[in-house]
Amino acid sequence: MIPAADFHTMPTGESDAGLIEHFAENPVYWASVKIPEVGRHWEEYGTWRRPLLLIDRRLLDPAGSGLQVLEGRTRVGVLRGRLREELHAAPDHRAWVGCP
């Protein structure tokens, strides 16, 4: 489980810079454009239905640190937006993490 606070500044790949923030601007919309169960899951549990994929940044750079979003930018954006807007969000979230 990854604490919600860890997702506040978690980066994604350079080619997707800014994409998480794009989703964070309207978290209710982005959760609602998926199948209806996604929005209901966010409302009830405050988290995503399916774990996202993170990577330990040391896999990209031995001097790196922290985690990076590999797959799940929309979900991380929705979480960031929900936290900012003080909507229901769980304190911890499931993720798969690739480690060295």
C-alpha positions in Angstrom: 0.0 0.0 0.0 1.2 3.5 -0.9 0.2 6.5 1.2 -2.0 9.0 -0.6 0.5 11.8 0.3 3.2 10.0 -1.8 1.1 10.7 -5.0 1.1 14.5 -4.5 4.3 15.0 -6.5 5.0 11.6 -8.0 6.3 12.1 -11.5 5.5 10.3 -14.7 7.6 9.9 -17.9 9.0 13.1 -19.5 6.8 12.5 -22.6 3.7 12.7 -20.3 4.8 15.7 -18.2 1.7 17.6 -17.1 -0.8 14.9 -17.9 -1.4 13.9 -14.3 -2.2 17.6 -13.5 -4.6 17.7 -16.5 -6.6 14.9 -14.9 -6.3 16.4 -11.4 -8.1 19.6 -12.7 -11.4 17.7 -12.9 -11.3 14.5 -11.0 -15.0 13.8 -10.9 -15.3 14.1 -14.7 -12.3 11.7 -15.3 -13.7 9.1 -12.9 -17.2 9.4 -14.5 -16.1 8.9 -18.2 -15.1 5.3 -17.5 -17.6 2.6 -16.8 -20.1 3.6 -14.0 -18.5 1.3 -11.5 -15.3 3.4 -11.5 -17.0 6.5 -10.3 -19.0 4.6 -7.7 -15.8 2.9 -6.5 -14.1 6.3 -6.0 -17.1 7.6 -4.0 -17.4 4.5 -1.9 -13.8 3.5 -1.3 -11.8 6.6 -2.2 -9.4 4.7 -4.4 -9.1 3.0 -7.8 -10.5 -0.4 -8.7 -7.4 -1.8 -10.2 -3.8 -1.2 -8.9 -1.7 1.0 -11.1 2.0 0.3 -12.0 4.8 2.3 -10.5 8.5 1.9 -11.0 11.4 2.5 -8.6 13.3 5.4 -10.2 16.6 3.6 -9.5 15.7 1.3 -12.4 16.0 4.3 -14.7 19.0 6.0 -12.9 21.0 4.3 -10.2 21.2 7.7 -8.4 17.4 8.2 -8.7 15.1 8.0 -5.8 11.3 7.6 -5.2 8.6 6.1 -7.4 7.4 7.1 -10.8 4.0 6.4 -12.4 4.4 3.9 -15.2 0.7 3.1 -15.9 -2.2 4.8 -14.3 -1.8 8.5 -14.9 -5.5 9.1 -15.0 -6.0 7.4 -11.6 -3.2 9.3 -10.0 -4.6 12.6 -11.4 -8.1 11.7 -10.1 -6.6 11.0 -6.6 -4.6 14.3 -6.6 -7.7 16.2 -7.7 -9.9 14.5 -5.0 -7.3 15.3 -2.3 -7.2 19.0 -3.4 -11.0 19.3 -3.6 -11.3 17.5 -0.2 -13.4 14.7 -1.7 -13.4 11.3 -0.1 -10.0 9.6 -0.7 -8.5 6.6 1.1 -5.3 7.2 3.1 -3.5 4.3 1.3 -3.7 2.9 -2.3 -2.7 -0.4 -3.9 -0.1 -0.4 -6.6 2.3 -2.8 -8.3 5.9 -1.6 -8.0 8.8 -2.6 -10.2 12.0 -2.6 -8.1 15.7 -3.2 -8.8 
